[in-house]
Amino acid sequence: MRTGLVRTLFDYNRWANRLVLERAAGLSQAELTGPADVPHGSLLGTLAHILAAEQVWRSRCQEGVSPPGLAGPEQYPTLEALAAAWEAEQEAMRSFVDSLSEEDLDRVIEYRRTNGRAYRNPLWQVLVHVVNHGTQHRGEAALLLTRLGRSPGDLDLMRYLRQQGTT
């Protein structure tokens, strides 16, 4: 049952990420990188942070590797480059999530944060965190897109589920 829930959450995560990227498409580089009052400094910075966090968490969970840092927006000279990297990451994440059993979800993941501090969490907690983290920062991206007249609209899980015909 939990594997089905985790898969649904990652399907939702992918759907919501795509909505935000679709609304950001066509923005100028100045609009994407212009200073904004969000923690990652710009729309592109925010989107790059969501992607980088997904990459780091998958690396920790799947490969047992804790990268020393997160990729920044400078890694993605255009929104198209970021979208392509994100699509590849979401494919890799989906493959990983699809491979998991119920027992795997209880496995304890040991990792180091980028500050070097060691942590341990059951895999299911980490995976739910990845989706929740994305939700937080997509909200910031949605705010910036709305200010630019390109709101992605509702990014709620229930909207996703209704569109899928599951509620």
C-alpha positions in Angstrom: 0.0 0.0 0.0 2.7 2.5 0.9 4.6 1.9 -2.4 1.4 2.9 -4.2 1.2 6.0 -2.1 4.8 6.9 -2.8 4.4 6.4 -6.5 1.3 8.6 -6.5 3.1 11.3 -4.7 6.0 11.2 -7.2 3.5 11.3 -10.1 1.9 14.3 -8.5 5.3 15.9 -8.0 6.2 15.4 -11.7 2.8 16.8 -12.8 3.2 19.9 -10.6 6.8 20.5 -11.7 5.7 20.3 -15.4 2.9 22.9 -14.8 5.4 25.3 -13.3 7.9 24.8 -16.1 5.2 25.2 -18.8 4.2 28.5 -17.3 7.8 29.7 -17.1 8.4 28.8 -20.8 8.6 31.9 -22.9 9.9 34.2 -20.1 12.9 36.2 -20.9 16.2 35.4 -19.3 15.9 38.7 -17.3 12.5 37.5 -15.9 13.9 34.1 -15.1 17.0 35.4 -13.3 15.9 38.7 -12.0 16.2 39.3 -8.3 13.2 38.1 -6.3 12.3 38.1 -2.6 12.5 34.3 -2.3 15.2 32.2 -0.6 16.9 31.2 -3.8 17.0 34.7 -5.3 15.1 34.2 -8.6 12.6 32.1 -10.4 15.4 30.1 -12.1 17.3 29.8 -8.8 14.1 28.4 -7.2 13.5 25.9 -9.9 17.2 24.9 -9.9 17.0 24.3 -6.2 14.0 22.0 -6.5 15.8 20.0 -9.1 19.1 19.9 -7.2 17.4 18.7 -4.1 15.7 15.9 -6.0 19.0 14.9 -7.5 20.8 14.9 -4.1 18.1 13.0 -2.3 17.9 10.3 -5.0 21.7 10.0 -4.9 21.6 9.5 -1.1 18.7 7.0 -1.2 19.6 5.0 -4.3 23.4 5.2 -4.5 24.3 5.8 -0.8 26.2 8.9 -1.9 25.9 12.2 -0.2 27.1 15.0 -2.6 28.9 17.8 -0.8 26.7 20.5 -2.4 23.8 21.2 -4.6 23.9 22.4 -8.2 22.9 26.0 -8.6 21.2 28.0 -11.4 24.6 28.6 -13.0 24.5 25.0 -14.2 21.5 25.8 -16.3 22.1 28.6 -18.8 18.5 28.4 -20.0 15.1 27.2 -18.8 15.3 24.6 -21.6 18.5 23.2 -20.2 17.0 23.0 -16.7 13.8 21.4 -18.1 15.8 18.7 -19.9 17.9 17.9 -16.9 14.8 17.8 -14.8 13.1 15.4 -17.1 16.1 13.1 -17.0 16.1 13.3 -13.2 12.4 12.6 -12.9 12.8 9.5 -15.1 15.7 8.3 -12.9 13.6 9.0 -9.7 10.6 7.2 -11.2 12.6 4.2 -12.0 14.0 4.2 -8.5 10.6 4.6 -6.9 9.1 1.9 -9.1 11.8 -0.6 -7.9 10.9 -0.2 -4.3 9.1 -2.8 -2.2 7.2 -2.3 1.0 10.2 -3.5 3.0 12.5 -1.1 1.2 10.5 1.8 2.5 11.5 0.9 6.1 15.2 0.7 5.3 17.1 3.4 7.1 19.1 5.7 4.9 22.3 7.1 6.4 23.5 10.3 4.8 25.4 13.6 5.3 23.9 17.0 4.7 25.8 19.4 2.7 27.2 20.9 5.9 28.7 17.5 6.7 26.4 16.6 9.5 25.2 12.9 9.6 21.6 11.9 9.7 19.5 8.7 9.5 15.9 8.4 8.4 13.6 5.6 7.1 13.4 5.8 3.3 9.7 6.5 3.3 10.3 9.6 5.3 12.9 10.9 2.9 10.7 10.2 -0.1 7.8 12.1 1.4 10.1 14.9 2.3 11.3 15.2 -1.3 7.7 15.8 -2.5 6.9 18.1 0.3 10.1 20.1 -0.2 9.2 20.5 -3.9 5.7 21.7 -2.9 7.2 24.4 -0.7 9.4 25.8 -3.4 6.9 25.4 -6.2 4.7 27.7 -4.1 7.5 30.3 -4.2 7.9 29.8 -8.0 4.1 30.1 -8.4 4.2 33.4 -6.6 6.9 34.7 -8.9 5.1 33.4 -12.0 1.9 35.1 -10.8 3.7 38.4 -10.4 4.8 38.0 -14.0 1.2 37.3 -15.1 1.8 33.6 -15.7 0.2 31.9 -12.7 0.3 28.1 -12.9 -3.1 27.9 -11.2 -3.9 25.4 -8.5 -1.0 23.0 -7.9 -2.9 21.0 -5.3 -2.7 17.2 -5.0 -6.5 17.0 -5.2 -6.5 18.8 -8.6 -4.0 16.3 -9.8 -6.0 13.4 -8.5 -9.2 14.7 -10.1 -7.5 15.2 -13.4 -6.3 11.6 -13.2 -9.9 10.5 -12.4 -9.0 8.9 -9.1 -11.3 10.9 -6.9 
